Structure formats: structure tokens, C-alpha cells
Amino acid sequence: MSTQADRGRELIPRPEQTPDALRAALAVVDPGRLEELQNTKDEAFAKAVEWQSLSPVRSWVLAWARDVEIARRPELSTRHARAKSNLEHEDPAVAQEALRELSAVLDEAMKAVRE
């Protein structure tokens, strides 16, 4: 669960880590990515069958739980967008800092969904 301090800054509660819950959450916080979610889900399930392993499905759920975590928290979403926009900055120092920030955002989101 989120800390109490974060509660006021969430667009929606953290969803369960199921395909349906992640899809419903994404429909609220970033509906433009629904097709991407479905395409990557189809790929993960196809790999799971091919590999006879649930590993691709688990990875898919975790990746989308992380992305929904970012999208549902405006402050984290802003940091993510800013870092991504500076990744190819002409100033190498700015690009390097953007890479560090993007990594920090992704790590923070992943830690939150693993709690």
C-alpha cells in the first residue's frame, strides 16, 4: 500500500496485479496506452505458451503495474516525462542526468508495486 503522505497525490488507488485490474486502471490514468497493453499482453501469453512458462506473463504484469504506478501518481508521472524528454538532449550532462532520473523513477515505481 501507499504511504499516507502519498495518498493525496494519487489519481486512483493502486490496482491489483491482474490483467483486468491493470487494464481498468490504465483506462483511467492513460487510456492512450490501452492498445499497447493489449499487444504486449498477447505477446506475453504467446511466449508463455511457447516457453511453457509463466515467466513472460509475470514480467508483463510487473511491467504494467510499474507503468500504472507512474501514471497514477502525478508527481512521478511528471518526473518520468521530463526525464524521457531530456534523454537525447544535446548537452551530454543533461542527458546523463535524465538517464539517472528515469532510472530513479522506474526504481521507485517498481519498489512501490512490490510492497
DARA-V206377 format. One record per pair of residues at least 24 apart in sequence whose C-alpha atoms are under 7 Angstrom apart, sorted by the first residue. I is the first residue (numbers start at 1). J is the second residue. If there is no record, write none. Layout:
i=I j=J
i=I j=J
This chain:
i=1 j=115
i=9 j=73
i=9 j=74
i=10 j=72
i=10 j=73
i=10 j=74
i=11 j=72
i=11 j=73
i=12 j=72
i=14 j=69
i=17 j=61
i=17 j=65
i=18 j=61
i=19 j=61
i=22 j=65
i=25 j=68
i=26 j=68
i=29 j=71
i=29 j=72
i=30 j=71
i=65 j=113
i=66 j=109
i=66 j=110
i=66 j=113
i=69 j=109
i=70 j=109
i=76 j=105
i=80 j=105
